[in-house]
Amino acid sequence: MKLAPALVALIHLFILFACDPGMVYHQFRKVEGGTWRWEDPKRFRVNISDTTHMHNIYLQVRHTVDYPLRNLYLFVQVEGPGGRQLRDTVNLVVAEPDGTWKGKGVSKLKELRLLYRKGTIFGDTGTYTFTLEQGMRTPALPVTDVGVRIERINP
């Protein structure tokens, strides 16, 4: 019996999550039509209950090999439970100068993870909202999914 590649990938994801005790949050948001537009921010609502351990926060992007540039600027906004906000501009390098993709993947889809914040201690418990926007001069880019991952350090 031959398993479909999507089913094999799903099984691997379940195994990966089951073996990751430090995982606090991991979510992707699908980009409608596989083209990320300026006017399509992606929001992630994360409930944080641990204010004592340090966490690493990652930004993740899946793009096709049709991506026309070497980088992707992201506008990142984080709003904490008390209304405090943090705004950043992040440069995600997706390809080497020679055109080699930095992300991993097979076929036409590549996935890239960027360590956004290392050793972060959340000041308050509650819901944090992460908003990611594509910040390139090109109004629409071949990005299929955008994600946020938070891991507790030394769980």
C-alpha positions in Angstrom: 0.0 0.0 0.0 1.5 3.4 -1.1 0.8 6.4 1.1 0.1 9.8 -0.4 2.9 12.3 0.2 0.5 14.7 2.1 -0.5 11.8 4.5 3.2 11.0 5.1 3.9 14.7 5.9 0.9 14.8 8.2 2.1 11.7 10.1 5.6 13.3 10.5 4.0 16.5 11.9 2.1 14.5 14.5 5.3 12.7 15.5 7.2 15.9 15.7 4.7 17.7 17.9 4.3 14.6 20.2 8.1 14.7 20.8 8.4 18.4 21.5 7.7 19.2 25.2 9.0 22.8 24.9 6.4 23.7 22.3 4.1 26.5 23.5 2.5 27.5 20.2 2.9 26.7 16.5 0.4 27.8 13.9 0.4 28.7 10.2 -2.1 30.9 8.5 -2.9 30.0 4.8 -2.5 32.8 2.3 -5.6 33.0 0.1 -4.7 32.0 -3.5 -1.0 31.5 -2.6 -0.4 35.3 -3.1 0.4 37.4 0.0 -0.9 40.9 -0.5 -0.2 44.1 1.4 -3.8 44.3 2.6 -3.8 40.7 4.1 -2.2 40.8 7.6 -2.0 37.5 9.4 -3.0 37.4 13.1 -2.0 34.9 15.7 -3.6 34.9 19.1 -1.4 33.2 21.7 -2.4 32.4 25.2 0.7 32.7 27.5 0.5 31.3 31.0 4.3 31.1 31.8 6.0 34.3 32.9 9.0 32.6 34.5 10.7 30.7 31.7 12.5 32.1 28.6 11.0 31.5 25.2 12.3 31.6 21.6 9.9 33.2 19.1 10.1 32.2 15.5 8.5 33.6 12.3 7.9 31.1 9.5 7.1 31.5 5.9 6.3 29.0 3.1 6.9 30.3 -0.4 7.0 28.8 -3.9 10.2 28.7 -6.0 8.5 31.4 -8.1 9.4 33.9 -5.4 11.1 36.7 -7.4 13.4 38.2 -4.7 16.1 37.3 -2.3 14.4 38.6 0.8 11.0 39.4 2.4 10.4 42.3 4.7 7.9 41.6 7.4 6.1 44.2 9.5 5.6 42.6 12.9 3.3 43.9 15.6 2.9 42.2 19.0 0.2 43.4 21.4 0.3 42.1 24.9 -2.6 41.5 27.4 -2.3 45.0 28.9 -2.4 46.7 25.5 1.4 47.3 25.2 2.6 47.1 21.7 5.9 46.3 20.0 6.4 47.1 16.3 9.3 45.7 14.2 10.5 45.5 10.7 12.2 42.1 10.0 14.3 41.2 6.9 13.8 37.5 6.1 16.5 36.4 3.6 14.9 33.7 1.5 17.8 33.0 -1.0 21.5 33.2 -1.2 23.2 35.6 -3.6 23.6 32.7 -6.1 19.9 32.0 -6.0 20.0 28.9 -3.7 16.9 28.8 -1.5 17.6 29.1 2.2 14.4 27.3 3.2 13.9 23.5 3.2 11.3 21.7 1.2 10.6 19.5 -1.8 9.3 20.3 -5.2 8.1 23.9 -5.6 7.4 24.7 -1.9 10.1 26.0 0.5 9.7 26.7 4.3 11.9 29.0 6.2 12.1 29.7 9.9 13.6 32.9 11.4 14.5 33.3 15.1 12.7 36.6 15.8 13.2 36.9 19.6 15.7 34.8 21.6 15.3 34.3 25.3 12.1 36.2 25.7 10.3 36.3 29.1 6.7 37.3 28.8 5.9 40.0 31.3 2.2 39.1 31.8 -0.1 36.1 31.4 -2.9 36.4 28.9 -3.4 36.7 25.2 -0.7 38.1 23.0 -1.6 39.0 19.4 1.1 38.7 16.7 0.3 40.4 13.5 2.5 39.8 10.4 2.3 41.9 7.2 4.3 41.6 4.1 6.3 44.8 3.7 7.8 44.6 0.3 7.4 47.2 -2.5 5.7 44.5 -4.6 2.0 44.4 -3.6 1.6 40.7 -4.1 4.1 37.8 -3.6 4.0 34.0 -4.0 3.8 33.2 -0.3 1.5 30.3 0.6 1.6 30.3 4.4 2.8 32.4 7.3 3.4 31.2 10.8 4.5 31.8 14.4 6.2 29.3 16.6 7.0 29.8 20.3 9.2 27.4 22.3 10.0 27.3 26.0 13.8 27.1 26.6 14.8 24.3 28.9 11.2 23.0 29.5 
